[in-house]
Amino acid sequence: MVEFLSTSRPTGACLDSPYILQLDSVSKWFPGQRQAVLREVTFRLPQGDLLGIVGPSGCGKTTLLRTIAGFEQPDAGRIVLGNRVVAGDGQWIPPEQRGVGLVFQDFALFPHLDVLANVMFGLRPTGVTGLKLSGKRGTSEGYQEATDRAYEVLRLVGLEEFARRYPHELSGGQQQRVALARALAPSPSLILLDEPLSNLDVQVRHYLREEIRKILKQTQTSAIFVTHDQEEALCLSDWVAVMREGRIEQWGSPEEIYQEPATRFVAEFITQANFLACERREQGWQAGNWLQIPTQVLKAPLDPKLQRGELMVRQEDLQLYPDPNGEIIIRDRQFLGREYRYCLISDAGKELHALAREVLPIGSRVQIAVERGRLFPVYEEEQQVRA
């Protein structure tokens, strides 16, 4: 079992623990499945930090989120929220008593309630019994406090002027901000977001992911969100957890995950990279008959006895040099705005991709060079597959 510990400076309101959430060897089985959907998941999330969980479909991301929320009970392990055990050690705290906010993929707004009433739904005004959230202001002191709080979080997400509108009168991005406001209204210790931006247009997603991070940091609210979008996880998070088959394959900062992937799986899932089978030669490493790789460009320390490996080269680290005698042909070119993405093919049929700012003709031949790369030993990867 591997324990993933993050080390940032503690923030937030819980002063007796630097961590808002701690999971110790949490496992979960579903009936009829041969393998646990969660397998000894262990990590600690510092107060005020944002964690992005990524991984392929079926790896256990949503089950992990539901287990933290309390909708699923772990079969083994312990979950500590703030300074209290909410699952394990003979304890079980139901979802409604955990102080956790939830934001869903489909927004989950009540269509018959206006924006203000939707945000107030999670609040429990003191001294108000049988509260009917019609959106009209009441005279109760507790109701007034709840209304004021709802307007406060609507101002925070920039929707105060939309308080009397109904969900069908809002855009998708506005609906998602209402869902975030509703989750923030009770001042939860932790917010869980399950693919919150997946149903939105690209431009709206890019805008909202910046807004969500800004709002959560402004309110010093810790958060965990699940996403299939690697770029979204990298730009939103303080920490990223890459999951595979119910386990955390790697935990680290976005920079660590991208620049120093621990395994071949993380490298392939997170980065846009080329993978080249290569062998050791006297002057370095060789991929096929067309690419020499100097040892100094390889980032990981190498076993001197290692003879074969698989080289990861990100698209931005593959350099192109026009050469009529080159063994690489530019098969296609895609304009991405600030740069071009080149689809390459070698005479032996190997496909590669590279990012570059210069314009090179389709069909022309080039030589390539590796600026930086990471070598994954073949025997190490074979052992991981068998594990």
Helices and strands as residue ranges (DSSP letters): E 4-5, E 19-28, E 38-46, E 50-54, H 61-69, E 76-81, E 84-88, E 91-92, G 95-97, E 100-103, H 115-120, H 141-156, G 160-162, G 167-169, H 172-184, E 190-194, H 202-218, E 222-226, H 230-236, E 239-244, E 247-252, H 254-259, H 264-270, E 273-281, E 284-287, E 291-293, G 295-297, E 308-314, G 315-317, E 318-322, E 328-335, E 340-346, E 351-356, E 365-370, E 374-377, H 378-386
